[in-house]
Amino acid sequence: MSIQHIVLGYLSASSQTGYDLKKAIAAHPFLPWSGNNNQIYKALIELENQGFVESETVIQHMAPNKKVYKIANPGRALLKHWLYEPVVPAPIDHPLLVKLQFADHLKPAEWFEVFMKYRQDLHDRLLMQKNMPVPRLPAAKSQKPGTGDLAASCNRLALKYEITRLEAEIQMVNQFLDLVKAQAGWKGSADLPEENMDQAIPPTIVYPTAGRIFEQLTIHRLDIDELPVLELSGETAVIGSEQDALDLLALCGEHQAQGILASTSLFHDDFYRLKTGIAGAILQKLANYQVRLALVRQPEQKIKGKFMEFVHESNNGSHFAVLDNREDAIHWLMH
């Protein structure tokens, strides 16, 4: 499987620009590519050179000209050939299971820390999957009248499979944790490493409706240059933890948004103190799911020291920025 096949799959449904393809691929949970410009445009150039796709330049009077790609007949034949190829079961290639072959090189307390962090990441991913709309690639129109949408039905099953897989993996990690505790001779919470006491017996996880804790926020979806963005507004600071980041991601999944536009006043003061680790945790969660965050600085918000240095660097990146006004923030999100 290559990104070229995925590009052909999208183009088989409709003509699209490279930017359209980038957004769709980056947002899809089952596709292993980030959907960055280099990958997309390299694939399009190769496909066009080989005669699998065609392009035309569309003149726009109020915006830059754009190049629109469509699939050619040889491309449809290649796509059908790839879809009909036998599917080989995925090989066992699990990074945690590979590491465990050399488990004796770490102490039980060290493995306990590794497993606890990994389990939390699994819980985070499970929360996202349970709040995610059914993913699907656009499909060509059915050739038979009355035939159901097979792609949507298959993707419902795929999403259900992914949720079941994550739940099973969490149970596997729980068994590894029990094994580590037995090897170390830990009989109760008093024996566990102090830094893991709060995580030792996690509460039952409840998966809330997306955005439930953000009842104090007004949420408005914008489509900025075809980029779906959630604009958040409110009266008080309500965002200041990793759980809040997960709820933000769930909100984006619910509204199929890839960016967030908000005021700096919506984030707790600790977010702006790098030593607390809150900013790092929140921004890493958003970056993992390719969600961009642009904040509009409020005059009363004190941003200084190390965080200001961090902002100067991040504003030149693609995941997080703090700008002086809404127009600049929107401009950053567009590029």
C-alpha positions as CSV (number, residue, x, y, z in Angstrom):
1,M,0.0,0.0,0.0
2,S,1.3,3.4,-0.9
3,I,0.0,7.0,-0.6
4,Q,-0.5,7.0,-4.4
5,H,-3.2,4.4,-4.0
6,I,-5.0,6.6,-1.4
7,V,-4.7,9.6,-3.6
8,L,-6.3,7.7,-6.5
9,G,-9.0,6.5,-4.1
10,Y,-10.0,10.1,-3.2
11,L,-9.7,11.3,-6.8
12,S,-12.0,8.4,-8.0
13,A,-14.8,10.2,-6.2
14,S,-14.2,13.8,-7.3
15,S,-11.5,16.1,-8.7
16,Q,-9.5,17.8,-5.8
17,T,-6.6,20.1,-5.2
18,G,-3.5,19.0,-3.3
19,Y,-4.8,21.0,-0.3
20,D,-8.1,19.1,-0.3
21,L,-6.2,15.8,-0.3
22,K,-3.9,17.0,2.5
23,K,-6.8,17.8,4.8
24,A,-8.6,14.6,4.1
25,I,-5.6,12.3,4.7
26,A,-4.4,14.1,7.8
27,A,-7.9,13.9,9.4
28,H,-8.5,10.2,8.7
29,P,-7.7,7.9,11.7
30,F,-6.8,4.8,9.7
31,L,-4.3,6.3,7.2
32,P,-0.7,6.1,8.4
33,W,0.5,9.3,6.6
34,S,0.5,12.8,8.1
35,G,-0.8,14.2,4.8
36,N,2.0,16.8,4.6
37,N,2.5,18.8,1.4
38,N,5.7,17.0,0.4
39,Q,4.0,13.6,0.5
40,I,0.9,14.7,-1.3
41,Y,2.5,16.7,-4.1
42,K,5.2,14.2,-4.7
43,A,2.6,11.5,-5.2
44,L,0.5,13.7,-7.5
45,I,3.6,14.6,-9.6
46,E,4.5,10.9,-10.0
47,L,1.0,9.9,-10.8
48,E,0.6,12.6,-13.4
49,N,4.0,11.8,-15.0
50,Q,2.8,8.2,-15.3
51,G,-0.5,9.1,-16.8
52,F,-2.7,8.0,-13.9
53,V,-4.0,11.5,-13.1
54,E,-4.6,14.7,-15.1
55,S,-4.6,18.3,-13.9
56,E,-5.8,21.7,-14.9
57,T,-5.1,25.2,-13.5
58,V,-8.2,27.0,-12.4
59,I,-8.0,30.8,-12.6
60,Q,-9.3,32.7,-9.5
61,H,-9.8,36.4,-9.6
62,M,-10.0,37.0,-5.8
63,A,-7.5,34.3,-4.8
64,P,-4.3,32.6,-6.1
65,N,-4.8,30.2,-9.0
66,K,-5.2,26.6,-8.0
67,K,-4.3,23.3,-9.6
68,V,-7.1,20.7,-9.7
69,Y,-6.4,17.0,-10.2
70,K,-8.7,14.3,-11.6
71,I,-8.2,10.6,-12.0
72,A,-7.6,9.2,-15.6
73,N,-8.8,5.9,-16.9
74,P,-5.4,4.2,-16.3
75,G,-5.6,5.5,-12.7
76,R,-9.0,3.9,-12.2
77,A,-7.6,0.6,-13.5
78,L,-4.6,0.8,-11.2
79,L,-6.9,1.6,-8.2
80,K,-9.1,-1.4,-9.0
81,H,-6.1,-3.7,-9.4
82,W,-4.8,-2.6,-6.0
83,L,-8.1,-3.1,-4.3
84,Y,-8.4,-6.6,-5.8
85,E,-5.0,-7.7,-4.7
86,P,-4.9,-10.3,-1.9
87,V,-4.6,-8.8,1.6
88,V,-1.9,-10.3,3.7
89,P,-2.5,-10.3,7.4
90,A,-0.5,-7.6,9.2
91,P,2.8,-8.9,10.7
92,I,3.4,-8.6,14.4
93,D,5.2,-5.4,14.7
94,H,4.3,-4.1,18.2
95,P,7.0,-1.8,19.7
96,L,6.1,-2.7,23.3
97,L,6.2,-6.5,22.7
98,V,9.6,-6.0,21.0
99,K,11.0,-4.2,24.0
100,L,9.7,-6.9,26.4
101,Q,12.1,-9.4,24.8
102,F,14.8,-7.6,26.8
103,A,12.7,-7.0,29.9
104,D,15.5,-8.1,32.3
105,H,17.5,-4.9,31.6
106,L,15.0,-2.7,33.6
107,K,13.9,-3.0,37.2
108,P,10.2,-3.8,38.0
109,A,9.7,-0.2,39.2
110,E,11.0,1.1,35.9
111,W,8.7,-1.2,33.9
112,F,5.9,-0.1,36.1
113,E,6.4,3.5,35.1
114,V,6.6,2.5,31.4
115,F,3.4,0.5,31.5
116,M,1.5,3.2,33.5
117,K,2.4,5.9,30.9
118,Y,1.6,3.6,28.0
119,R,-1.8,2.7,29.5
120,Q,-2.7,6.3,29.9
121,D,-1.9,6.9,26.2
122,L,-4.1,4.0,25.3
123,H,-6.9,5.5,27.5
124,D,-6.5,8.9,25.7
125,R,-6.7,7.3,22.3
126,L,-9.7,5.2,23.3
127,L,-11.5,8.4,24.4
128,M,-10.8,9.9,21.0
129,Q,-12.1,6.9,19.1
130,K,-15.3,6.8,21.1
131,N,-16.0,10.4,20.3
132,M,-15.0,10.2,16.6
133,P,-17.5,10.4,13.8
134,V,-17.5,7.4,11.4
135,P,-14.4,7.8,9.2
136,R,-14.6,7.1,5.5
137,L,-12.9,7.7,2.2
138,P,-15.1,9.3,-0.5
139,A,-16.3,6.5,-2.8
140,A,-17.4,6.5,-6.3
141,K,-21.1,6.3,-6.9
142,S,-22.5,2.8,-6.8
143,Q,-23.0,1.2,-10.2
144,K,-26.1,-0.6,-9.0
145,P,-29.2,1.4,-8.1
146,G,-30.4,0.8,-4.5
147,T,-27.0,-0.5,-3.3
148,G,-26.1,0.8,0.2
149,D,-23.0,2.8,1.1
150,L,-20.6,-0.1,1.5
151,A,-17.6,2.2,2.4
152,A,-19.6,3.8,5.3
153,S,-20.7,0.4,6.6
154,C,-17.2,-1.0,6.5
155,N,-15.8,2.0,8.3
156,R,-18.3,1.6,11.1
157,L,-17.0,-1.9,11.6
158,A,-13.4,-0.7,11.3
159,L,-14.0,1.9,14.0
160,K,-15.6,-0.7,16.2
161,Y,-12.6,-3.0,15.7
162,E,-10.2,-0.2,16.7
163,I,-12.1,0.4,19.9
164,T,-12.2,-3.3,20.7
165,R,-8.4,-3.5,20.0
166,L,-7.6,-0.6,22.3
167,E,-9.7,-2.1,25.1
168,A,-8.0,-5.5,24.6
169,E,-4.6,-3.8,24.7
170,I,-5.4,-2.0,27.9
171,Q,-6.3,-5.3,29.5
172,M,-3.0,-6.7,28.2
173,V,-1.1,-3.9,29.9
174,N,-3.0,-4.4,33.1
175,Q,-1.8,-8.0,33.1
176,F,1.8,-6.8,32.5
177,L,1.4,-4.5,35.5
178,D,0.1,-7.4,37.7
179,L,3.2,-9.4,36.6
180,V,5.6,-6.6,37.5
181,K,4.0,-6.1,40.9
182,A,4.2,-9.8,41.5
183,Q,7.9,-9.9,40.5
184,A,8.7,-7.0,42.8
185,G,6.7,-8.5,45.7
186,W,4.4,-5.6,46.0
187,K,1.3,-6.6,47.8
188,G,-0.6,-3.3,48.1
189,S,-0.6,0.3,47.2
190,A,1.8,1.1,50.0
191,D,4.5,-0.9,48.2
192,L,4.1,0.9,44.9
193,P,6.6,3.6,43.8
194,E,5.6,7.0,45.3
195,E,5.5,8.8,42.0
196,N,2.9,6.4,40.7
197,M,0.7,6.3,43.7
198,D,-2.0,8.5,42.2
199,Q,-2.1,6.3,39.1
200,A,-1.8,2.9,40.8
201,I,-5.6,2.2,41.0
202,P,-7.2,4.4,38.3
203,P,-10.8,5.3,38.7
204,T,-13.3,3.8,36.3
205,I,-13.1,5.8,33.1
206,V,-16.2,7.5,31.9
207,Y,-16.3,8.7,28.3
208,P,-18.4,11.9,28.3
209,T,-20.2,13.4,25.4
210,A,-17.7,15.6,23.6
211,G,-17.3,19.0,25.1
212,R,-19.5,18.4,28.2
213,I,-17.0,20.3,30.5
214,F,-17.1,23.2,28.1
215,E,-20.6,24.3,28.9
216,Q,-19.3,27.7,29.8
217,L,-17.9,28.2,26.2
218,T,-19.6,29.4,23.1
219,I,-18.5,27.2,20.2
220,H,-18.7,28.4,16.6
221,R,-17.3,26.5,13.6
222,L,-15.5,28.6,10.9
223,D,-14.4,27.4,7.5
224,I,-11.2,29.3,6.9
225,D,-9.9,28.8,3.4
226,E,-11.6,25.4,3.5
227,L,-9.9,24.6,6.8
228,P,-12.6,23.8,9.4
229,V,-11.8,25.6,12.7
230,L,-13.6,25.9,16.0
231,E,-13.7,29.4,17.5
232,L,-14.1,29.3,21.2
233,S,-15.2,32.2,23.4
234,G,-16.2,32.5,27.1
235,E,-16.0,34.6,30.2
236,T,-13.5,32.6,32.3
237,A,-10.4,30.4,32.1
238,V,-11.7,26.8,31.7
239,I,-8.8,25.0,30.0
240,G,-5.9,23.9,32.1
241,S,-5.3,20.1,32.1
242,E,-4.6,17.1,29.9
243,Q,-8.3,16.1,30.3
244,D,-9.3,19.4,28.9
245,A,-7.1,18.7,25.9
246,L,-8.9,15.5,25.3
247,D,-12.2,17.2,25.5
248,L,-10.9,19.8,23.0
249,L,-10.0,16.9,20.7
250,A,-13.3,15.3,21.2
251,L,-15.0,18.6,20.2
252,C,-12.9,18.8,17.1
253,G,-13.9,15.2,16.2
254,E,-17.5,16.0,16.8
255,H,-17.4,19.1,14.5
256,Q,-14.8,17.6,12.1
257,A,-12.5,20.5,12.8
258,Q,-8.7,20.6,12.3
259,G,-8.0,23.9,14.1
260,I,-8.9,25.9,17.2
261,L,-9.1,29.7,17.5
262,A,-9.4,31.0,21.0
263,S,-8.5,33.8,23.4
264,T,-5.5,33.4,25.8
265,S,-8.0,34.2,28.6
266,L,-9.6,30.8,28.2
267,F,-6.5,29.1,29.5
268,H,-5.5,28.9,33.2
269,D,-2.5,30.9,34.3
270,D,-0.5,27.6,34.9
271,F,-0.7,27.0,31.2
272,Y,1.6,30.0,30.7
273,R,4.2,28.7,33.3
274,L,6.2,26.1,31.4
275,K,7.6,24.5,34.6
276,T,4.1,23.2,35.4
277,G,4.2,21.0,32.2
278,I,0.5,21.8,31.5
279,A,1.2,23.6,28.2
280,G,3.5,20.8,27.0
281,A,0.9,18.1,27.8
282,I,-2.0,20.0,26.2
283,L,-0.1,21.0,23.0
284,Q,1.4,17.5,22.6
285,K,-2.1,15.9,22.7
286,L,-3.3,18.4,20.0
287,A,-0.2,17.9,17.9
288,N,-0.6,14.1,18.0
289,Y,-4.0,14.5,16.3
290,Q,-2.9,17.2,13.8
291,V,-5.1,19.9,15.5
292,R,-3.7,23.4,15.2
293,L,-4.2,25.9,18.1
294,A,-4.1,29.7,17.5
295,L,-4.5,32.0,20.6
296,V,-5.4,35.7,20.5
297,R,-3.5,37.5,23.2
298,Q,-5.6,39.6,25.5
299,P,-4.1,42.9,26.9
300,E,-4.6,41.8,30.5
301,Q,-2.9,38.4,29.9
302,K,0.7,38.4,31.2
303,I,2.9,36.3,28.9
304,K,6.5,36.7,29.7
305,G,9.8,34.9,30.4
306,K,10.3,31.3,29.2
307,F,6.8,31.1,27.8
308,M,7.4,34.2,25.6
309,E,10.5,32.6,24.3
310,F,8.6,29.5,23.6
311,V,5.9,31.5,21.7
312,H,8.5,33.2,19.5
313,E,9.6,29.7,18.3
314,S,6.2,28.1,18.1
315,N,4.8,31.0,16.0
316,N,7.1,29.9,13.2
317,G,5.8,26.3,13.4
318,S,2.5,24.7,12.3
319,H,0.9,23.5,15.6
320,F,0.7,26.4,18.1
321,A,0.8,30.2,17.9
322,V,-0.1,33.3,20.0
323,L,-0.9,36.3,18.0
324,D,-1.9,39.9,18.9
325,N,-5.3,39.9,17.1
326,R,-7.9,37.7,15.5
327,E,-7.0,38.6,11.9
328,D,-3.3,37.5,12.5
329,A,-4.5,34.3,14.2
330,I,-6.7,33.4,11.2
331,H,-3.9,34.2,8.8
332,W,-1.6,31.8,10.7
333,L,-4.2,29.1,10.6
334,M,-4.5,29.5,6.8
335,H,-0.8,28.8,6.2
